[in-house]
Amino acid sequence: MERMLATPADAEIILRLYELRTEAEMRKARAWMTGEFWPKTAEELLAVSGNPADPHADWFRQVITYWEMAAAMVLHGAVSAELFVDCNAEGFFLLAKFAPILDAIREKNPGFLTKTSELINRFSAAAQRYEGVLKNLEARQRANS
């Protein structure tokens, strides 16, 4: 596949996505999602995501919907897939993190991370990025076991 150059508009979207990630509450939500929240079962994940009384439910939804929105922008052609993949790994990290329980999650929540999954299925650069993130995550988990 021949690479297409990203446009200045693509760059503006990428920069705006970056700005949104740096908002104070979003930083807290992302830190919790990527560093502290490690459910071992779909039930553990759903106990947070599906419980409005859980103090982390809002953070969970904020982070997941942010990355799904960003992936949807790529899927609908609003931003260059190659530029997006080159500039972002966190959405792929979240999918890799939940991969061991993804089927069980989707039994209860069929739409969970489907845009990120579609991005990986549609674009080889995204699939390669995901595979790299998945291998790194698996190696990190083995080292911590």
Wavefront OBJ file of the C-alpha trace (Angstrom):
o trace
v 0.000 0.000 0.000
v 1.389 3.369 -0.970
v 1.592 5.815 1.894
v -0.359 9.009 1.536
v 0.896 12.202 3.044
v -1.151 13.563 5.888
v -2.655 16.991 5.427
v -2.348 20.024 7.677
v -5.952 19.335 8.732
v -4.906 15.839 9.846
v -2.134 17.373 11.918
v -4.593 19.801 13.521
v -6.849 16.924 14.552
v -3.930 14.975 16.012
v -2.815 18.035 17.976
v -6.365 18.630 19.226
v -6.630 14.988 20.327
v -3.377 15.474 22.212
v -4.691 18.624 23.895
v -7.801 16.793 25.037
v -5.649 14.066 26.599
v -3.805 16.641 28.696
v -6.900 18.033 30.438
v -6.476 17.520 34.203
v -9.392 15.148 34.828
v -8.590 13.174 31.685
v -4.993 12.754 32.862
v -6.251 11.303 36.159
v -8.669 9.015 34.324
v -5.977 7.815 31.924
v -3.492 7.214 34.752
v -6.056 5.103 36.582
v -7.087 3.169 33.458
v -3.574 2.441 32.253
v -1.837 1.954 35.581
v -4.207 0.967 38.358
v -7.207 -0.802 36.829
v -6.333 -4.405 35.941
v -9.507 -6.507 36.038
v -8.944 -10.228 35.708
v -12.510 -11.018 34.648
v -15.263 -9.384 32.664
v -17.309 -9.267 35.854
v -14.630 -7.175 37.577
v -14.583 -4.745 34.649
v -18.360 -4.556 34.430
v -18.636 -4.020 38.204
v -16.888 -0.690 37.616
v -18.094 0.310 34.154
v -21.710 -0.605 34.766
v -22.022 0.813 38.249
v -22.765 4.549 38.361
v -22.058 4.519 42.111
v -18.478 3.358 41.559
v -16.157 6.366 41.851
v -14.146 5.193 38.820
v -17.072 4.558 36.459
v -16.884 8.051 34.989
v -13.141 7.748 34.393
v -13.630 4.371 32.742
v -16.249 5.728 30.354
v -14.271 8.912 29.695
v -11.166 7.041 28.577
v -12.899 4.294 26.593
v -15.197 6.695 24.741
v -12.296 9.064 24.028
v -10.278 6.348 22.280
v -13.317 4.941 20.496
v -14.166 8.452 19.244
v -10.601 8.909 18.015
v -10.664 5.543 16.236
v -14.021 6.406 14.655
v -12.502 9.596 13.236
v -9.910 7.490 11.449
v -12.460 4.927 10.274
v -14.637 7.671 8.794
v -11.728 9.321 7.011
v -11.530 12.465 9.150
v -7.856 11.881 9.934
v -5.017 9.973 8.315
v -4.776 6.421 9.658
v -1.001 6.382 9.308
v -0.555 9.649 11.175
v -2.960 8.557 13.895
v -1.163 5.238 14.388
v 2.237 6.952 14.408
v 1.101 9.382 17.111
v -1.040 7.203 19.397
v -0.592 3.914 21.218
v -2.847 4.169 24.265
v -6.023 2.955 22.553
v -4.114 -0.091 21.313
v -2.719 -0.589 24.815
v -6.227 -0.646 26.292
v -7.385 -3.212 23.761
v -4.304 -5.351 24.489
v -4.840 -4.967 28.229
v -8.392 -6.260 27.991
v -7.682 -8.853 25.265
v -7.657 -11.850 27.639
v -11.224 -11.056 28.749
v -12.492 -9.263 25.635
v -14.850 -11.999 24.453
v -16.460 -12.216 27.892
v -16.804 -8.424 28.059
v -18.436 -8.336 24.636
v -20.955 -10.989 25.669
v -22.380 -8.357 28.030
v -21.304 -5.221 26.134
v -21.056 -6.031 22.406
v -19.837 -2.537 21.478
v -16.818 -2.558 23.789
v -13.748 -1.225 21.944
v -15.193 -2.220 18.575
v -13.901 0.884 16.757
v -10.372 0.234 17.971
v -10.700 -3.396 16.884
v -12.015 -2.317 13.490
v -9.064 0.051 13.106
v -6.703 -2.893 13.635
v -8.616 -5.053 11.175
v -8.749 -2.358 8.500
v -5.262 -0.821 8.613
v -2.053 -2.863 8.587
v -0.140 -0.098 10.396
v -2.682 -0.264 13.221
v -2.438 -4.060 13.339
v 1.354 -3.851 13.548
v 1.189 -1.223 16.290
v -1.296 -3.337 18.240
v 0.842 -6.464 17.916
v 3.859 -4.565 19.224
v 1.907 -3.164 22.156
v 0.449 -6.613 22.908
v 3.912 -8.230 22.946
v 5.294 -5.500 25.203
v 2.356 -5.844 27.588
v 2.670 -9.624 27.713
v 6.425 -9.340 28.411
v 5.759 -6.791 31.159
v 3.164 -9.059 32.767
v 5.524 -12.057 32.625
v 8.277 -9.995 34.274
v 5.898 -8.964 37.076
v 4.648 -12.513 37.721
l 1 2 3 4 5 6 7 8 9 10 11 12 13 14 15 16 17 18 19 20 21 22 23 24 25 26 27 28 29 30 31 32 33 34 35 36 37 38 39 40 41 42 43 44 45 46 47 48 49 50 51 52 53 54 55 56 57 58 59 60 61 62 63 64 65 66 67 68 69 70 71 72 73 74 75 76 77 78 79 80 81 82 83 84 85 86 87 88 89 90 91 92 93 94 95 96 97 98 99 100 101 102 103 104 105 106 107 108 109 110 111 112 113 114 115 116 117 118 119 120 121 122 123 124 125 126 127 128 129 130 131 132 133 134 135 136 137 138 139 140 141 142 143 144 145
